[in-house]
């Protein structure tokens, strides 16, 4: 059974979902993959997991790095799970590129290379945004390419973390948004 709650963040309404093990979804209202993976049968209820997630988000949105990680349960393909685990390793206030993640994953899997676009697809389908920080992934040329929650939210999240935004640019319409 999944349980849900709404969290009102400074960047907009967020839907939280969990099961008995951990957080299974954190989606911005109106995001590209909003509630993807949410069971049809779910119940709105406060749980210890959701209370931990809300406490984590309160700290995060106050401009500080949370000093704990709420329990999460990532549900996806082996490829997606590997990409999402690498996302969890991106430090607060830092960014990396899709290409760097592809290189790291290729090395872990013993491959000579891997597609940054395939990595981008997995990053884009991350069901637990913010806590599994897909917003910290940028294009190799400094482009703030894509964010399922919306590009302006990606900018706000990076700003909350104190990332120097001068090094990045918003791509023109029609180019990987």
Secondary structure, 3 states (H helix, E strand, C coil): CEEEEEEEECCEEEEEEECCCCEEEEEECCCCCCCCCCCCCEEECCCHHHHHHHHHHHHHHCCCCCCCCCCECCCCCHHHHHHHHHHHCCCCCCCEEHHHHHHHHHHHHCCCCCCHHHHHHHHHCCCECCCCCHHHEECCCCECCCCCCCHHHHHHHHHHCCCCHHHCECCCCCCCC
